[in-house]
Amino acid sequence: MVSHPVRLECIVAPLARQDTGLLAEYKALFDSGRLEIIGIGEEAFDMAAAVRARYGFRTPDALHLAAAVTHGCAVFLTADRDLGRCEEIAVEVLGGQA
């Protein structure tokens, strides 16, 4: 599962670099039906506020985490090691940035 903000974040860099090939790859992935794209409702926004208050995460990160929790995801995949501090969901850090 991914949320619409994930799609937004994925396509920013290819748009900025005018990388039409990578942009097409992302579009194909998101349009393939292999990913379930979930909405972010009021419950997730409320949880995001609580996550933000507790951990000091940026709003987009808190929304991503809260969307995963409220939709019953078992694990949250990220490259951001800092998000591993979140106790509301199992976080798996892939590669990772500081």
C-alpha positions as CSV (number, residue, x, y, z in Angstrom):
1,M,0.0,0.0,0.0
2,V,1.1,3.5,-0.7
3,S,-0.6,6.9,-0.2
4,H,-1.1,9.6,-2.8
5,P,1.7,11.7,-1.0
6,V,4.1,8.8,-1.8
7,R,3.3,9.2,-5.5
8,L,3.9,12.9,-5.2
9,E,7.3,12.4,-3.5
10,C,8.4,9.8,-6.1
11,I,7.8,12.1,-9.1
12,V,9.3,15.3,-7.8
13,A,12.9,14.5,-8.6
14,P,12.2,13.3,-12.2
15,L,10.1,16.4,-12.8
16,A,12.8,18.7,-11.5
17,R,15.4,16.9,-13.6
18,Q,13.1,16.7,-16.6
19,D,13.8,12.9,-16.6
20,T,10.9,11.8,-18.7
21,G,12.1,8.1,-18.7
22,L,12.0,7.8,-14.9
23,L,8.8,9.8,-14.7
24,A,7.3,7.3,-17.2
25,E,8.5,4.3,-15.1
26,Y,6.9,5.8,-11.9
27,K,3.6,6.5,-13.8
28,A,3.6,2.9,-15.1
29,L,4.2,1.5,-11.6
30,F,1.4,3.6,-10.0
31,D,-1.0,2.8,-12.9
32,S,-0.1,-0.9,-13.0
33,G,-2.6,-2.0,-10.3
34,R,0.3,-3.7,-8.4
35,L,0.1,-1.1,-5.7
36,E,-2.9,-0.3,-3.6
37,I,-3.1,3.5,-3.3
38,I,-4.8,4.5,-0.1
39,G,-6.5,7.7,0.9
40,I,-5.6,9.7,4.0
41,G,-8.7,10.4,6.2
42,E,-9.4,12.4,9.3
43,E,-8.2,9.6,11.6
44,A,-4.8,9.5,9.9
45,F,-4.5,13.3,10.2
46,D,-5.3,13.2,13.9
47,M,-2.7,10.4,14.4
48,A,-0.2,12.3,12.3
49,A,-0.5,15.2,14.7
50,A,0.1,12.9,17.6
51,V,3.1,11.3,15.9
52,R,4.5,14.7,15.0
53,A,4.1,15.9,18.6
54,R,5.6,12.8,20.1
55,Y,8.6,12.4,17.8
56,G,9.1,15.8,16.1
57,F,8.8,14.3,12.6
58,R,8.1,16.5,9.7
59,T,4.4,16.7,8.6
60,P,4.9,14.5,5.4
61,D,6.7,11.8,7.4
62,A,4.1,11.8,10.1
63,L,1.3,11.6,7.5
64,H,3.0,8.6,5.8
65,L,3.4,6.8,9.1
66,A,-0.2,7.5,10.2
67,A,-1.6,6.4,6.9
68,A,0.2,3.1,7.2
69,V,-1.0,2.6,10.8
70,T,-4.6,3.5,10.2
71,H,-4.8,1.3,7.1
72,G,-3.4,-1.7,9.1
73,C,0.0,-2.1,7.4
74,A,2.3,-4.5,9.2
75,V,5.5,-2.7,8.3
76,F,6.5,0.7,7.1
77,L,9.4,0.8,4.6
78,T,11.7,3.8,4.5
79,A,15.2,5.0,3.8
80,D,15.1,7.4,6.7
81,R,16.7,5.9,9.8
82,D,15.1,8.5,12.1
83,L,11.6,7.2,11.4
84,G,12.7,3.9,13.0
85,R,12.0,5.7,16.3
86,C,8.3,5.4,15.6
87,E,6.7,2.8,18.0
88,E,3.2,2.8,16.4
89,I,4.3,0.5,13.6
90,A,7.2,-1.7,12.7
91,V,9.7,0.3,10.6
92,E,12.1,-1.3,8.3
93,V,15.0,1.0,7.1
94,L,16.2,0.2,3.6
95,G,19.6,1.5,2.7
96,G,19.0,4.7,4.7
97,Q,20.0,8.2,5.2
98,A,21.0,10.0,8.3
